[in-house]
Amino acid sequence: MSLIPVTILTGFLGSGKTTLLKRLLTESHGHKIAVIENEFGEENIDNEILVSDTTETIVQMSNGCICCTIREDLRATLQLLGAKKRKGLLDFERIVVETTGLADPGPVAQTFFMDEEIAEQFLLDAVVTLVDAKHAQKQLDDRQEARRQIGFADQIFISKTDLVDASEVDALMHRIKHMNPRAPQRAVHFGEVALKEVFDLRGFNLNTKLDIDPDFLKEDGHDHAHHDHDHEHGEHCDHPSHALDHGHDHAQGHHHKHDDDVKSFVFRADKAFNPAKLEDFLGAVVNIYGPRMLRYKGVLHMEGSERKVIFQGVHQLMGSDLGPVWAEGETRMSKMVFIGIDLPRDIFLQGLEQCLV
């Protein structure tokens, strides 16, 4: 039996999650989707499209979708849905888990890796984060959960961009890019996105694609993000792209005011890694900083291997896999991105440097 793909949908209040969920549950899109709604939600869908005093936890929709509210923990709910599907009582092809606006998606994502029974039935596809352009800067300033939702994302949709001017949207996207350079960002109208942009993104797939905006790596005008590049994007920053937008106050403010605790950094190296040294080092940092490491991923050039090694992790859970053979003439290099909360960038970069052959 093939695994059932699961999408985690996260985002702060007012970002358009409800619009998107309502569409999933009512529009005739031909997908058979089970939506697991965390019922501590501040804006409960039930009131609008379900009978609110229903005692049923699972309700079948007119378009063939299923809406399910979590009354216990996620694990129990998934097991219940899985069992009903196996017995032919429910028919669905995929699951969307909506987290409450204040939730950290980390523990939700970990459920799919830590629990064997769950891992045998479900496959975590991606974390999709919706961001409200009008209120995001303040939410990111005030709430760590909002910053974590950005750090965890595989795909980011920015809604309500029509309510703010272009320079503000630009400033927001720039800020988000520094927090999470591996998640594509796209402006959308409210929560209206094409389903193909939400499903089958394979964000947790150990594939060789490490999507980092190439310009993100060319910081300071040179192309290697290790070695001599260690300033934080905070107070004193003369990043060339920052110099461009000092014309308007808001854009100027966004580089110097926000020193987010969720940040990303990239390590690149042309030399091969010594496998034993790298394993020891990664094991050690995950042991110490695991709870603060949101997402990390890399394509690695290992000594003695003709194949790429793909690795990725969520918090303390790290996995690696052999990828395809390095192509003839392809430059063998390692590229890693780490996204986390107040991670000691220098320790990571120096430590990784020391693991090279």
Secondary structure, 3 states (H helix, E strand, C coil): CCCEEEEEEEECCCCCHHHHHHHHHHCCCCCCEEEEEECCCCCCHHHHHCCCCCCCCEEECCCCCEEEEECCCHHHHHHHHHHHHHCCCCCCCEEEEECCCCCCHHHHHHHHHHCHHHHCCEEEEEEEEEEECCCHHHHHHHCHHHHHHHHHCCEEEEECHHHCCHHHHHHHHHHHHHHCCCCCEEECECCECCHHHCCCCCCCCCCCCCCCCHHHHCHHHCCCCCCCCCCCCCCCCCCHHHHHCCCCHHHHHHHHCCCCCEEEEEEEECCCECHHHHHHHHHHHHHHHHHHEEEEEEEECECCCCEEEEEEEECCEEEEEEEEECCCCCCCCEEEEEEEECCCHHHHHHHHHHCEC
